[in-house]
Amino acid sequence: MDIVCVYCVDNTKKIYARALLASVSDGAGTPYVPIYAAYVGASSSQLGLLHSFLNLGTNVFQAVWGYLSDKKNTKLPFIIFGGAVSSILWLFIALTRDPGMIILLVAAQSVFSSMVAPSFVGLIAEVVPSASRAIVSASINLWTQVGSMASTLSVGLASIIGLPGFTTGFLIAMASGLLASIIMIGFKAPRRGYASPSQINIISVTRHIIRENVFLRFCTVNAGFGFFMSIAWPVFTITLARVAGLSFFEISILTVASGAAGIVGLLLVGNAAARMGPAKTLMINRSSLALLPMVYGLTPSFPFLLGINIVAGVNAALINTAVLLFLIEKTPLEERASFVAFYNLLAGSSYFAGSITGGVLLELLESRLQQDTAILIVYSISAIGRLGMGLAHNTLLRERGGQK
């Protein structure tokens, strides 16, 4: 028993370390990619396409990688190889100033990074006992917030002392991402006595997902929310880079403030949100995100943007914890990676459609209206959709175990 406990603790430490390093990579690079593209001349539609590829490749290919992970009954090769290749691509992003090439590199990067997520969630479920998964899930989200915030702030400070902000951030993202993969080498995952890989096929997994009514309805309403949420994403980039004209450091402060607020929010109200259950947590926090595009549209100045990003940071942290806990608790162990991949497939498709819609719609409106008016119209559509789909979580998830 003592040997098993030590073994589990060692595995759990590696999971925490990998999550922290990956969040450092994400915080140093991902927030700055759209801003970088805007600064090198990307159009509204190109920014919409960029935001789409930031999500589509990752989430769509997760369906393939998640199925293969379950089929082969292995997760570590996907986590290590996918994380390493996607990290190396940060170097090539740092070396180009062509918006089209940036989009292509981001698309390629998302394909390889998609190998990691479903397998990592599945690995957590295998290693962490069910009694402590809620605590571990919240802790992982907390430490990923810390890592992301620290790296984003470091990049912002680097720009103040004269270092090239974008290049510095992308190189930090590459280095920490590679370390996140290296640390998983030698990880000894426990063998589980669930269905053999030969029993898992795409038809059986699809049928199982269809039979899981609560899970399927959750994925559907999540995709609806994702569409309206992502409509505003390319417009956010334009507001920050061209309308508000924020400096590199100010943009990093917005991201850091959001992350810090998420950490404080988890510490202060995380337990209360867990007691409410995922349905109410998602309903309240996703509905609240309707305020974000309206503040960006009506008061695009740093103090107001800082305030709303702090509020949104708390919302996002609670949402991420609720979603992770739902996916771990409401999906079958032997097909968990496939279920997570299906969830991300629908979510990514909605983000792709929403981001392209937002970018193209803004470009179309800008050709007929003043830019401020065009931006406000797109933001209003996003806000109304966020509110409606956020409220829909309660009615769709309350039945049959969606709310605990």
C-alpha positions in Angstrom: 0.0 0.0 0.0 2.8 2.4 0.9 4.6 1.7 -2.4 1.4 2.4 -4.3 0.9 5.7 -2.5 4.4 6.9 -3.2 4.0 5.9 -6.8 0.8 7.8 -7.1 2.2 10.9 -5.4 5.2 10.9 -7.8 2.9 10.6 -10.8 0.7 13.4 -9.5 3.7 15.7 -9.1 4.7 15.1 -12.7 1.2 15.9 -13.8 1.3 19.2 -11.9 4.7 20.0 -13.3 3.6 19.3 -16.8 0.5 21.4 -16.5 2.5 24.3 -15.0 5.1 24.2 -17.7 2.5 24.0 -20.5 0.7 26.9 -19.0 3.9 29.0 -19.0 4.3 28.2 -22.7 0.7 29.1 -23.4 0.9 32.4 -21.5 4.1 33.5 -23.1 2.9 32.8 -26.7 -0.8 32.4 -27.3 -2.1 35.8 -26.1 0.3 37.6 -28.4 -0.2 35.7 -31.7 -3.3 37.7 -32.8 -1.8 41.0 -31.7 1.4 40.1 -33.6 -0.7 39.4 -36.7 -2.5 42.7 -36.3 0.7 44.6 -36.0 2.2 43.0 -39.1 -0.9 44.0 -41.2 -3.5 41.2 -41.0 -7.0 42.2 -42.2 -10.2 41.7 -40.2 -11.0 38.5 -42.1 -7.5 37.3 -41.7 -7.7 37.8 -38.0 -11.0 35.9 -38.0 -9.3 33.1 -39.8 -6.3 33.1 -37.4 -8.6 32.8 -34.4 -10.4 30.0 -36.2 -7.2 28.0 -36.7 -6.2 28.7 -33.2 -9.1 26.5 -32.3 -10.2 24.4 -35.3 -7.1 22.3 -35.8 -6.7 21.7 -32.1 -10.2 20.6 -31.4 -11.0 18.8 -34.7 -7.9 16.7 -34.7 -8.5 15.9 -31.0 -11.3 13.7 -32.2 -8.7 11.7 -34.2 -6.0 11.7 -31.6 -8.4 10.9 -28.8 -9.8 7.9 -30.6 -6.3 6.6 -31.4 -5.3 7.1 -27.8 -8.2 4.9 -26.6 -7.7 2.4 -29.4 -4.0 1.9 -28.7 -4.6 2.1 -24.9 -1.7 4.5 -24.6 -1.4 8.2 -23.8 2.2 9.2 -23.1 3.4 9.1 -26.7 0.7 11.6 -27.7 1.5 13.9 -24.8 5.2 13.9 -25.4 5.5 14.0 -29.2 2.6 16.4 -29.8 3.8 18.8 -27.1 7.3 18.8 -28.4 6.5 19.5 -32.1 4.0 22.2 -31.4 6.5 23.9 -29.1 9.2 23.9 -31.8 6.9 25.7 -34.2 7.0 28.7 -31.9 10.4 29.4 -33.3 9.1 29.6 -36.9 6.3 31.9 -35.8 8.8 34.2 -34.3 10.8 34.4 -37.5 8.0 35.4 -39.9 6.2 38.7 -40.4 3.8 37.6 -43.1 0.2 37.3 -41.8 -0.6 34.4 -44.2 2.5 32.4 -43.1 1.5 33.1 -39.4 -1.9 31.6 -40.1 -0.4 28.5 -41.7 2.1 27.9 -38.9 -0.7 28.3 -36.3 -2.8 25.8 -38.2 0.1 23.3 -38.2 0.8 24.0 -34.5 -2.7 23.3 -33.5 -2.7 19.9 -35.3 0.2 18.7 -33.1 -0.9 20.4 -29.9 -4.3 18.6 -30.3 -2.5 15.3 -29.6 -2.0 16.3 -26.0 -5.3 17.5 -24.4 -7.6 14.3 -24.6 -4.7 12.1 -23.5 -3.7 14.3 -20.7 -7.2 14.5 -19.3 -7.5 10.7 -19.6 -4.1 10.3 -17.8 -5.3 12.5 -14.9 -8.4 10.2 -14.5 -6.2 7.1 -14.5 -3.7 8.4 -12.0 -5.8 10.5 -9.6 -8.3 8.6 -7.3 -11.9 9.5 -7.8 -12.3 10.9 -4.3 -9.7 13.6 -4.9 -10.4 14.4 -8.6 -12.4 17.6 -7.7 -9.6 19.0 -5.6 -6.9 18.0 -8.1 -8.9 19.5 -11.0 -9.2 22.8 -9.1 -5.5 22.7 -8.2 -4.4 22.1 -11.8 -6.5 25.0 -13.0 -5.1 27.2 -10.2 -1.5 26.4 -11.1 -2.1 26.8 -14.8 -3.4 30.3 -14.1 -0.3 31.0 -12.0 2.1 29.7 -14.8 0.3 31.6 -17.6 0.1 34.8 -15.6 3.8 34.7 -14.6 5.0 34.1 -18.2 2.7 36.8 -19.7 3.9 39.3 -17.1 7.6 38.4 -17.8 7.1 39.0 -21.5 5.5 42.3 -20.8 8.3 43.4 -18.5 10.8 42.3 -21.1 9.3 44.7 -23.6 9.8 47.6 -21.1 13.5 46.9 -20.7 14.1 46.9 -24.4 13.8 43.3 -25.4 11.6 42.4 -28.4 8.4 41.5 -26.8 6.9 39.1 -29.4 10.2 37.3 -30.1 10.9 36.9 -26.4 7.4 35.5 -25.7 7.6 33.0 -28.5 11.0 31.7 -27.5 9.9 31.3 -23.9 6.8 29.4 -25.2 9.1 27.1 -27.1 11.5 26.4 -24.2 8.8 25.8 -21.6 6.7 23.7 -23.9 9.7 21.4 -24.7 10.3 21.0 -20.9 6.7 20.1 -20.4 7.2 17.2 -22.8 10.6 16.2 -21.5 9.3 15.9 -17.9 6.8 13.3 -18.9 9.5 10.9 -20.3 9.7 8.0 -17.9 6.2 8.5 -16.5 4.8 5.1 -15.5 1.1 5.1 -16.1 -0.9 2.4 -14.3 -2.5 -0.3 -16.3 -6.3 -0.4 -16.0 -8.5 -3.3 -16.4 -11.1 -1.8 -18.7 -12.2 -2.7 -22.2 -9.4 -3.9 -24.4 -8.3 -1.7 -27.3 -9.8 -4.2 -29.8 -13.2 -3.6 -28.3 -13.0 0.1 -28.9 -14.0 1.2 -32.4 -15.4 4.4 -33.7 -18.9 3.0 -34.2 -19.2 1.8 -30.6 -17.8 5.1 -29.3 -20.3 7.1 -31.4 -23.2 5.0 -30.2 -22.1 5.4 -26.6 -21.9 9.2 -27.0 -25.4 9.3 -28.5 -26.8 7.3 -25.6 -25.3 9.6 -23.1 -28.0 12.2 -23.3 -26.7 14.6 -20.6 -23.3 14.7 -22.1 -24.6 15.2 -25.7 -26.8 18.0 -24.6 -24.0 19.6 -22.7 -21.8 19.5 -25.8 -24.6 21.0 -27.9 -25.3 24.0 -25.7 -21.6 24.5 -25.2 -21.1 24.7 -28.9 -23.9 27.3 -29.2 -22.3 29.4 -26.6 -18.9 29.0 -28.2 -20.2 30.3 -31.5 -21.5 33.6 -30.1 -18.5 33.9 -27.8 -15.9 33.6 -30.6 -17.7 36.1 -32.9 -16.1 38.8 -30.7 -12.5 37.4 -30.7 -11.1 39.0 -33.9 -12.8 42.3 -32.9 -11.2 42.2 -29.5 -7.8 42.1 -31.3 -8.7 45.1 -33.5 -9.9 47.0 -30.5 -6.7 46.4 -28.5 -4.2 47.0 -31.3 -5.9 49.6 -33.4 -8.8 51.3 -31.6 -7.5 51.6 -28.1 -3.9 51.6 -29.3 -2.6 49.8 -26.2 1.1 49.3 -25.8 2.6 45.8 -25.6 3.0 46.1 -21.8 -0.6 47.3 -21.3 -1.9 44.3 -23.3 0.2 42.0 -21.1 -1.3 43.7 -18.0 -4.8 42.9 -19.2 -3.9 39.3 -19.5 -2.1 39.2 -16.2 -4.9 40.9 -14.4 -7.4 38.4 -15.8 -5.3 35.5 -14.7 -4.7 36.9 -11.2 -8.4 37.5 -10.8 -9.0 33.9 -11.8 -6.7 32.7 -9.1 -8.3 34.8 -6.4 -11.7 33.8 -7.7 -10.9 30.1 -7.4 -9.6 30.6 -3.8 -12.5 32.7 -2.6 -15.5 31.1 -4.4 -14.2 27.9 -5.9 -15.6 25.7 -3.2 -19.0 27.4 -3.4 -19.1 26.9 -7.1 -18.3 23.2 -6.7 -21.2 22.9 -4.3 -23.5 24.6 -6.8 -22.6 22.0 -9.4 -21.5 22.5 -13.1 -24.9 23.6 -14.4 -25.4 26.7 -12.2 -21.7 27.5 -12.3 -21.6 27.6 -16.1 -25.0 29.4 -16.3 -23.9 32.2 -14.0 -20.4 32.7 -15.3 -21.0 32.3 -19.0 -24.0 34.6 -18.9 -21.8 37.2 -17.2 -19.4 37.1 -20.1 -22.0 39.0 -22.1 -20.7 42.1 -20.5 -17.2 41.7 -22.0 -17.9 42.6 -25.6 -20.2 45.5 -24.6 -17.5 47.2 -22.5 -14.9 46.7 -25.3 -17.4 48.3 -27.7 -18.6 51.2 -25.6 -15.6 52.2 -23.5 -12.4 51.0 -25.3 -9.9 52.6 -22.9 -7.4 50.9 -20.6 -9.1 51.5 -17.2 -12.4 50.1 -18.4 -10.8 47.2 -20.3 -8.8 46.4 -17.2 -11.9 46.2 -15.0 -13.9 44.0 -17.3 -10.9 41.7 -17.9 -10.7 41.2 -14.1 -14.3 40.2 -13.9 -14.0 37.9 -17.0 -10.9 36.3 -15.4 -12.9 35.1 -12.4 -15.7 33.8 -14.8 -13.2 32.0 -17.0 -11.4 30.2 -14.1 -14.7 29.0 -12.6 -15.9 27.9 -16.1 -12.7 25.9 -16.8 -12.9 24.1 -13.5 -16.5 23.2 -13.9 -16.0 21.9 -17.5 -12.9 19.8 -16.5 -14.8 18.3 -13.5 -17.8 17.5 -15.7 -15.7 15.8 -18.4 -13.9 13.7 -15.8 -17.0 12.7 -13.8 -19.5 12.3 -16.7 -17.4 10.3 -19.2 -16.6 6.5 -19.1 -13.1 5.6 -18.2 -12.4 3.3 -21.1 -13.5 5.9 -23.7 -12.8 9.1 -21.8 -10.2 10.5 -24.3 -12.8 9.9 -27.2 -15.5 11.7 -25.2 -13.2 14.6 -24.5 -12.2 14.7 -28.1 -15.9 14.8 -29.2 -16.6 17.7 -26.8 -13.6 19.6 -28.2 -14.6 18.7 -31.8 -18.0 20.5 -31.4 -16.5 23.3 -29.4 -13.7 23.9 -31.9 -16.1 23.8 -34.8 -18.2 26.5 -33.1 -15.2 28.6 -32.5 -14.1 28.2 -36.1 -17.5 29.3 -37.4 -17.8 32.1 -34.9 -14.4 33.6 -35.5 -14.7 33.6 -39.2 -18.2 35.0 -39.0 -17.0 37.8 -36.7 -14.0 38.7 -38.9 -16.0 38.6 -42.2 -19.0 40.4 -40.7 -16.8 43.2 -39.4 -15.0 43.6 -42.7 -18.3 43.7 -44.5 -19.8 46.3 -42.1 -16.6 48.4 -42.2 -17.1 48.8 -46.0 -20.5 50.4 -45.4 -20.4 52.0 -42.0 -17.9 53.8 -39.7 -15.5 51.4 -37.9 -16.9 52.3 -34.5 -20.4 51.5 -35.5 -19.4 48.3 -37.3 -17.5 47.1 -34.2 -20.4 47.8 -31.9 -22.8 45.9 -34.0 -20.6 42.8 -34.0 -20.1 43.1 -30.2 -23.9 43.4 -29.7 -24.5 40.2 -31.6 -21.9 38.4 -29.5 -23.3 39.7 -26.2 -26.9 38.7 -26.9 -25.8 35.2 -28.0 -23.6 34.8 -24.9 -26.4 35.8 -22.6 -29.0 33.5 -24.2 -26.8 30.4 -24.5 -25.3 31.0 -21.0 -28.8 30.9 -19.5 -29.6 27.7 -21.5 -27.0 25.8 -19.4 -29.3 25.5 -16.4 -32.3 24.0 -18.3 -30.3 21.6 -20.4 -28.0 20.3 -17.6 -30.3 20.1 -14.6 -31.9 16.9 -15.5 -30.5 13.4 -15.0 -27.3 14.2 -13.1 -26.2 17.3 -15.0 -26.4 19.2 -11.7 -25.2 17.8 -8.5 
